[in-house]
Amino acid sequence: MTRTRKTVGRISFVGAGPGDPGLLTRRALEALTGAHHIVYDRSLPDALLETLRAEAPDTDADGEPREETQYSPAEGVPGDVAKVLLSAARSGLRAVHLVAGDPLEHDSVVKEVQAIARTAVPFDVIPGVSRAAGVATYAGVALTGVRTTVDVEDVHTLDFDALAAAAPRGLSVAADAGDLATIRDGLLAAGLDGAAPVSVTGDGTGESQYTTTSTVDSFVAAALGFSGRVVLGFGPGMAHRDKLAWWENRPLYGWKVLVPRTKEQAGAMSERLRAYGAVPCEVPTIAVEPPRTPAQMERAIKGLVDGRYAWTIFTSVNAVRAVWEKFAEHGLDARHFGGVKIACIGEATADAVRAFGIQPELVPLGEQTSEGLLAEFSPHDEILDPVGRVLLPRADIATETLAAGLTERGWEVDDVTAYRTVRAAPPPAEIRDAIKSGGFDAVLFTSSSTVRNLVGIAGKPHQRTVVAVIGPKTSDTAVEFGLRVDVQPAHASVPDLVEALAAYAVDLREKLAAMPAKQRRGSKVQGPTALRFR
């Protein structure tokens, strides 16, 4: 009789880092996306957990729902967590214990690893950036040379004499906000100078990270209002903190920015805003739907294949997507564009075309608008252009400027409705209230329709909100609705729009820094930049 040996799973102890999802290692992500069962500390930031759930499928490798178990370190017993992990592994599952910082900087996790090591179940430990070291770097505290980092689990087990000796050389301590008074008293009792400078950082590596500079005597008072884990920085690196504090020194750090775009388009803009330190809030104002009757698009696609058109002009990413969806329906691909030249109104649209393996022949070098494209589009020449027809697939509400200009240049234009734009549903009440009351520091408009629809579904942004528009037509519409336009880039593109807003914030910060303190307090300038100088 042959016995089948049951397959044993594997246990991974994974370091989540200090909180910023971008600090997860590639190997950590691989372990998490391949896990059947994940145990994690409920104090891990929501942003980190949301990122992991977006990266990992909802089901395991066998199609079963992924299981998650959360616990509080105060409640969790190392042996209990180890039993959960062992039970899963002995059932043939891949189990992960996800912990903040680095796994082996926690005494409780070390005990779990020791318990697993006494069994025959295979395991691995995947390092993470320690909270104390990672937050110190984000706060601009350089820990060069001989340094010490400590992630406090039990404040009563700390060797304060060793910490006081390490502080002048470079020390970073991560601890619960409620333990700061005990740490202060212990350091002072161990002989550390009460006037020694200390940095105090809350929500380390998060969107609302805030660092203040204090002293050993007073850092408890400086941390009032902080909750959760707080990181203290000591040593010679404090002298350069203002210059090295890159995370909080980003141009748009702390700005809450409204992004009124379709869900499909908002992601790229939000990523650029986050890179500058902003907190984007995506509010769809437009929903994209197919045309009511598909006959026009069907004829246009057939015409492309049959060589009816000399040019196809794309004025938006949505138009590119609509044409390629039709191509897919008919089993066509980029090869069927052979012989048809492509013009794009701007770089974002051109990038969408390039994503399908086609290089556009024309993208305006100057103004990326209908007028800018017309200025560079050659008139029709009967000898050079034996095919004199242009396909213009676009939205149902598009203006006639481009079609009229092409006709004036001697081209025949098939102006085809490729998609419809409809007003999206109103956002939740709290977002509508924030829009009207000044809860957003800036709003970015990328088209006239986003202006009209945002005002229609949520009301006008408050006058203290910085209004940034992508181009002159959008600016005109914003002014029509009574908005003050503060920012407009030289070139109409999403990257340039975000860059222009960042430059505006830098300029604003410099102007406020140059103001006398009394004048600064009386300034009408709003937003995070202004608040830092008050």
N, C-alpha and C positions, 0 to 999 in steps of 0.2 A: 504494500500500500504506500503510495507516494503522498507525502504531506506537503502542502503549499505553505511556504513561510510568508507570514504577513509582512508587507512592506512597512518600514518605519519611516515616518516623516523627518522633518528637520526643524530645529529651533534657531532663530536668528535674533540676536540682541542688536537693535538698530539705534544709532544716535541720530536724533532729529535736529541737532544743532540748537542755536539760541532762539529760534523762532521764525526768522525769515525763511520762507519756503525755498528761496533760491540757494540757500546754503546746504540743502540736502545733497549728499553725494550721489553719483550715478549708481553706485552699488546699493546704496540705501533704497533708492527708487525701485531698482530691480527686485530687491527682496520684498518690498511692500506690494508691488504690483503682482508678484507671484504668490503672495500669501493666501492661505485659506482662512486663517484666524489671526486677528491682530489684537493685542492687548496694549492699551496706551493710557498714560496718565491724563486725567481729565483737565489738568492745568495747561496742557499744550494749547497754543493759540488756535483760534477758530480758522484763521487764514491758512495756517499750515494744514489743518485737517481737511479743509475744503479743497486745497490744491491736491492733496493726496487722493481724495475721492474722485476728483476730476481726472487724475492721471490713471487711476486703477479702475478696472471694470467692476461692476456690481456683483459679479459672480466669480467663483473660483475656477480652476482649470477643468473641473468636471461639470461645470454648469450649475453648481449649487450656490445659493446666496452666500456671500462672504460674511463671516461673523466678526463682530467687534466687541471687545470688552473694555470698559473704561473703569478706572479706579482712582482714588485719591491716595497719594503717598502716606498721608496720615492714617488711612484706613487699611491700606494694603500691607499684608505680611509677606515677606519674601518667599516663605514656604508655600503660601497659598497661590501666589502668582506662578511659581514654579510648577505646582500641581496642575494648573490650568494649561500651561504650555506643554507639559509632559503628556497630559491626557490627549491633547490634540495631535501631538507628534506620534504617539503610540497608535493612533487611529489612522496613521498614514498621511496626516496633513502637515503642511508647512505653516509653522506658527511663528509669529513675530512679536517681540516685546519692544515697542517704540517708546524711547525715553528722551527727555530733553537733554541737550548738550551731548556729552560723550557717555556711553554706557558705563564704562569702568571708573567714572568719577563719582558714582553713587554707591555708597556702602551697601544699600539694599539690593542693587542689581548685581554687585560682586557676589553677594551671598546666593542669589538666584543662579548665577553662572556656576558657582561651586556646587550647588545642589544638582544641577544638570550634569556637570562633569563626573559626578559619582555614578551616573547611569551609563547605559550603552547608546543612548540617543545622540546622534551627531548634532553639533551646534557650531555656530560661528558668531563672532562679535564684530559688528561693522562700526568703525569709529564715526564720531560726529564732532563738529566744532564745539568746543566747550563753551558754555554760556558766559563764564567769566572772561575768557579770552576774546570771544567773538564780539560781545557787547563793548568791551574796552576798545576794540578796533573801530567799531561803528561810532563810538563816542569820541574818537581821536586821541585816546590815551595810549601812547607808545610804550610797550612793555619790552624794551630792548635789554640786551645783556642778561644778567642773572635776574630771573623773574619768578613770581609765584602766582598761581591762579588757584582759587578755592571756590568750590560750589558747595555751600553749606547745607547739610541736611539736618544736623542736630547742633544747634548753636552752643550747647553745653559741653560738647566734646572738643571745642576749638582750643588749640594751643596758642593763646594770645601772645605769649612771649615770642614765639616763632613768627607770628604775623607782624608784631611790632618791629622785629628785627628785619623782616623782609620789606616792609613798607617803603623805606627810603630808597631801596634798589629798584622797586617796581612790583606792585601788588594789585591784583584785581580780585574782588570778593563778590560772589553772587549769593544773595540771602533773601529771605522773606522780609517784607517791609516791617513786620511786627518784631523782628529780631534785631533791628538796627540799634536800638538803645542798649541792648546787651553787648553788642559788638563795640559800640563807642566806649562804654564803661570798661570793657575788657582791655581795649587798646590803651586807654589812658592809664589804667592801673599797671599795664605792662611797661609804661614809660614813654609811649609815643607822644611827641610834641603836639599839644592841643591846637597849635596854630598851623600845623602842616596842612597843605592843600589837599582836598579830596573832591573827586567828581562823583556825582550821584545821578544815575541813569535809570529812568523808569521805562517800561515797555520796550526794552532793548531790542533792536533790529526791527521793531514794528513800525507801522505807519504813523503812530503818534509818539515815537521815542522822544524823550525830552531829557536833556542833561543840564544840570546846574553845577556850578563850582562852589564849594563850601570849605570848611575846615573840620578837623577831627572833633573839635568842641561842638560844632553846630550842624553837622550833616544830618542829624535826626530831624531837626526843625526844617532843614532844606528839603527833606523828603516828604513833608506833610502833603497829603493828597495822593501820594504814590500807593499803589497796591500791587499785590503779587510779588514777583521777584524783582529785586532792585540790585544794581551792580555798582560797587564802589571802586574807584580807581585811585591809587596812590603812587607817588614816586616822581622821578625826574621827568617822565613823559607829560606830566601836568603842565609844564612850561610851554609846550607847543600845542596844547589841545585845541585852541581856537582855530589854528590853521589846518590841523589834521582832521577836524571833525567833519568829514566829508558827507556823512549821511544827513545830518541836520543842516548842513550848509548848501545843499542842493537848491537851485533857484526857486522851485515851487514847493519846497518842503512845507507840509502842513496845509497847503491850499486844498480846499474841497472844490473840485471842478465838475461842473455839469456837462455831460457829453450827450447831447440830443441827436442820436443817430440810430439807424436800424441796428438790430442786434448783430447782424452779420458784419457790419462795418465798424462798430464801436470798438472791437477788440484791439485793433492795431493802434488806434488813437490812445486808448487807455494805457496800453503798454508804454508808449512814448511818454505819456504824462507821469506814469509811475517812475520811469527812469529819472525824471527831473524832481521826484519827491512828492508829487501831487497825489491826492486821494480821489480818483475819478468815480463819478456816479453816473452810470449809463441809464438814460431815459429814452427809450425808443419813441420817436415822434412820427415815424413813417413806417408803414408796412408795405412791402413789395408783393404785388400779386400779378398773376398772368393777365394778358389782355382778355377782354370779355369774349372776343371772337378771335380764334387763332388763324383765320384764313390769310391775313396780311403776312404774318410771320412765316407761314408755310410757303407762300409764293416767294418770299424773300430768300428763304433757304434754298429753294429749288433754283432761283436765279443765280445764287452764289455758285452752285455746283455747275450750272449750265454756262457760266462765263458771261452773264448778263451785266455784271458790274465791273467797273475799272477800280473803284475805291469802296471801301467800307469805312465809315467814320464812327468811332465810339466816343461818346461823351460822358460815360460813367462806367464804373465797375459793374453796376447792375445790368447795363446793356450787354457787356461782354458775357456775363453769366447767362443772360437770357438766350443769347445766340448759341452758346456752347451747350446749353441744356437741350435746345432744339436739335443741334447736331447729334447729341447722344441719343435722342429719341429715334433718329433715322440711321443710326449706326455709322455716322460720319466722324471724321477727325480732322486734324490740322492740315492734312494733305489736300483736303478738298478746298482749301483756301488758295491753292496754287494759282498764280496769275492775278490774284486780287491784292491790290495794295491797301495797307491799313494806316489810317491816321487816328491819333488819340488826342483828346483835348488836354491831357495832363499826365504826369508821371505815374500817379496811382493807377489810372486806367491803363497806361502802357504796361505797367508791371503785371496787371491782370491778364493782358494779352500774352506777354512773355511767358507767363506761367503755363500756357498751353503750347509753348514751343514755337511761337511766331514772333519775329522782330518787327515792330511797326516801322513803316517808312517815314512817318512824319509825326513828331511831337513838338509843339511850339517851344522855341528856346526862350521867348520872351514871356508875355502875359499868357497864362494858361487858362484862357476863356474862349468863348465862341469867336470873339473879335480877334484874339491872338492867333487862333487857328486859321481864320480867314486871311489874316495878313500874310501868312506864309503858304497858303494854298494856291497853287498855280491855276490860272484860267484855263478853260478847256481849249485844246488845240486839235482841230479836226485831223491834222496829219499825224501828230505825235500821239494822239489819244483816239484810236479808232473806236473804242468803246467809250461812250460819253455819259455813262450813267453812274450815279453814286447811291449806295445804300446807307441810310441814316437811321439805324435802330435806336430808339430812345424812349423816354417816359411819355405818358399820355399828357402830362402837363408842361412839357418842355416849350420854351419860347421859340419863335419862328426866325430868330436872328440868323442862325447858321444856315437853315434851308434857304432863306431869302438871299443870303450872301453868295451861296454856291450857285444859285440860279442866275444871279447877276454876272457871275464869272463864266456863264455858258454851259454849266452842267445840268443834266436832268437828274432830279433828286427823287428817290423813293423814300419818303418820310414815313417810317413804319413804327407803329406802337409796339415796342418789344415787351413792355411791362407797364403796370399801373402803380402809382403811388397813392396810398390811402392813409388817412390820418389814423394813428395808433390810438389805443385806449388810454384814458388819463392815467397818470402814475398814482401811487398810493397817496393818501391825504397828507402824510408827514412830509413827503417830497414836495407836494404842491405848496404846503405851508413854508417849507424852507426856501423854495424859489421866490416866493413873494415877500418873505420877511428878511432876506439877506443871508440865509443860511449857507449859500454857496459863494465862494470867493471869486469865481470866474465861471463863465459859460462860453463854450466854443460852438459857433454856428458854421456849418460847412455848406449851406445852401439856403436860398430864400425860403424854400419849403420848410426847412427845419425851424426857421424863425416863426413863420406863420403857424405851423402846427404846434410848436411849444406854447406859444401865447394862447392858442385855441384850446389846448387840453389842460394847461396848468397855470396860465396867467403870465404877466410880464415879470421878468427878473427884477429884483430890487435895485434901486439906483446905485447902491454901494457895490453891486456885483460888477466885476470887470467883464466887459463884453468884447470878445475876440471873434472876428469874421474872416472867412477864407478869401474873399475877393470883393470887388466893387459892387456887383449886383446884390450880393448878400448884405453888404453894408447899406445899400440904398433901402433894402427891405427893412432892415433893423431900424433905420432912422424913421421910416414911414410908421413903424409901430411905436415910436417915441422912445427908442433906446439910444443911449450914448455909446458910440463905438470907440473903444479905447485901443484896440490892437487890430492891425491888418497887415499880413506879410506882403513882401514885395512880389512873391510868386504864390499863386493859388494852389497850394498842396497841403495835405495834412501834416507832413513833417515840418514844413515851413511855418504853418500856423502854430504848432506847439512850440517850435523854436522862438517864434516872435513873442508868445506869451511868457516864456522863460526869460527872454531878454527884457521884457517890460518889468517883470518882477525884480530882476537885478537892478535895473535903472531906478525903480521905486525904492529899493533898499538903500541905494547909494544916496538918493535925494534925502531920505529920512535921516540917514546917518549924519548928513551934513547940516541938518537943522539944529538950532539950539533946543535944549530940552523943553523949554516952555512952549516954544512954537510947535514942537513935535506933539506935545500933549493936546494942543488945540487943533491939530491937523484933522481934516475930514477924511483923510486916507484910511481905508479899512483893510481888513484881511490880516493873515498871519504875519506878513512882512512888517506892517505897521505896528502890530501888537508887540513884536519883539523889541521895539525901540521905545516903548512907553513905560 
